[in-house]
Amino acid sequence: LCGVDSSVAVSSGGELFLRFISLTSLEYSDYSKCKKIMIERGELFLSRISLSRTKIASLCHAFIKDGARILTHAYSRVVLRVLEEAVAAKKRFSVYITESQPDLSGKKMAKALCHLNVPVTVVLDAAVGYIMEKVDLVIVGAEGVVENGGIINKIGTNQMAVCAKAQNKPFYVVAESFKFVRLFPLNQQDVPDKFKYKADTLKSVQAGQDLK
């Protein structure tokens, strides 16, 4: 989880990890043996997580048809893995990706796809409604999956989903099981503040861009 930027994923992954190893202390009274078993279970937990993206990719790349035009948002390692699997299956497709303000993570995704020789077009976040009519499907990742079936993801995902529904475009979310989090937000404002961008964060990112 060290490479995960989202506090949602870290929170849910950490909670799942604690549940995975918590029975160890009850099963073994000897400290050294308990410590050894906890380490072994921790390594097993990490190995299962590392395989999750591969499993998702093997199941999901079938949704990408030859010649498909795909829209995605920001940088998602699991979405990238799905697209890598589609490339390995010799499928031809192109990707539109939003630049994803305020951190421009869409450009990071675009570079990764360019290395796979996938045709990529970076579009403005505000151009989602315009570009939607040109694509065949939308694939996004998720920072967290909440109990009501909704997701928490990079700012801008909601408007993309609304546009996709309005234009009858398939909208797929790919996420690892450790991202399921114990939350039940009723609306956008009900999402805990710790999972949102702070105003000072937005200002500092914008200030950094202005200095370039």
N, C-alpha and C positions, 0 to 999 in steps of 0.2 A: 504493500500500500504506500510505500515511500514515494512512488511516482504519481500518486493520485493527488490532483489539485483540489478536488471537492471534499469539503468537510462532511458532506452527507455520506459519501462512500466510505470514508474513514470511520465515521460513527457506526454505520451499519456493519461494516466488515469487522471492526473491533468488537462489537457486541456479539456477533456470530462466533468469532474466535474464542471469546471468553466462555461461551456456552459449550463450545467444542471440547475445551480442556477442563472445564470446571469440576467434573466428576472425579478427576484424578486424585484430588486431595482426600476424597472420601474412600477411594478404593485402596490407597496405600498409606500406611501410617509412617513408614520409613521415609525421611526427608530426601535422601539421596536417590532412592528409587522413584519417589514421586517426581523429583526434578527431572530425572532421565525420561520418564514416561511423558511428562508435559512437553519436553523438547521434541520428542518423537511425534507426538500428536500435533504439535505446532508445525513441524516440517510436513506432515501429511496434509494438514489443512492448507498450507501454502501451495503444495503440489497440486491439490485439487482445484484451487483457484486459478493457477497458471494454465490448467488444461481447459478451463471453462470457455475462454475465447475461441479455442480451436473447435470445441464441440458446437458452439453457437455458429461459427462460420460454416462448418460442414452441414448444418441443418438449414441455414438461411440463404446460402448463395444460390439455391435453386429458385428463389424468388426473383433473381436478376436474370432476365431473359437476354438473349443475344440482341445487340443493338439498342439496349435500354438507355434512357436518359434519366439520370438519378440526381436528386437534390438532397444535400445533407447540410448539417449545421455544425459549426465549430470543429474542434478536434476530438475525435473519439477513437480510442484504441480498438474497441470491439467492432465499430463500424469499419475501421481500416482493415481489421483482420478479415471481415466478411468480404470486402472488396478484393483483398489479396487472394482469397480462396476463389473468387470469381475469375480473377486473372489467371490463376493456376489452371482453371477449368477451360481456358482458351476462349472465354467469352469476351465479346467486343461491346464496350459500353462507354459512355461519357458521363462526367460528373460536374454538376454545378454546385458550388459551395459558397455559402455566405462568408464574408470576411470576419464576421462575428466580433463586433465591438463588445466591451472596451479593450480587450487584450489582443484582438486580431488573430485569434487561434485558428481561424479558418485558413489563413495563409500557411500555417504549419501543416495543416492537413493537405493543402494543395501541393506543397513541396513533397510530402510523403507519397502522394499519388503520382506526381511527375516521375519519381524514381521508379514507379511501376509501369511507366509509359502509358498511363491512362490519360486521355484528353480531359483537361480540367479548365473550368471557367470560374473565376472568383467574381461574385456579384455582391452588390451592396445589400446590407440587411434590409433596407427600405425597398429593395426591388423584388422581394419574395413574391408578392402578389402578381407582378408582371411575369416573372420567370416561371411561375407555377404552371401556366398553360402550356409550356414547352416540354415539361418533364413527364415521365411515365410513372414514377413513384418517388416517395420520400423515405429516406432511412436516417434515423438519428439514434444516438446513444442516450443514456440516462445516468445522471449522477445519483439518483435514488428512485426507487419504486415504492410508493406509499400504499397504505392498507386499503384505500378505496379504489385502487387500480390506476390511479394517476401517477405521473412522474414528476420529479424535480430535475430540471436540467438547465443548461446555459440560457441566460436571458435571450429571448427571441424565439424560443421553441414554441411557445404558446401561439404566437401570431402565425407561425409556419403551419401548425396543425389546423388552425381555423381556416387559413387559405386553402389548405389541401382538402378539407371537408367541403368547403364552398364550391370547389372545382372538381369534386369527386375523384380525387387522386388517392391511391393507396398510401397509407402512412404507417410505417413500421418502426417500432422501437426495439432495439436490441440491448440487452443488459444482463450482466452476470447475476447469479443468485445472491451473492453476498451484498448486493446493493438494495435488497428489500429491507425497508426501514420501518420501525414502529411509529408511524405518524399517520394522522387522519385529518389533513387540512381540508376545510370546507370550501375554500376559495384561495385566490392568489395572496390576499392579505393575511390569511391564516397560516401561511408557511412561516416557521420560526425565523426570527431575524438572523440567527447565526448561519443560516443557509442562504442568505441573500447577499447581494453586493451592497456594501456600505457606501454612503454618499461620498465619504472621503476617499474611498478606493476608486470610485469612478472619476473623481476630480484629479487624483494623483496620476492615474493612467492617462487621462486626457492631457494633463500638463506635460507628461513625459513625451507624448506624441508631438505636442506643439514645439518642443525643444529640438526635435529631429529636423 
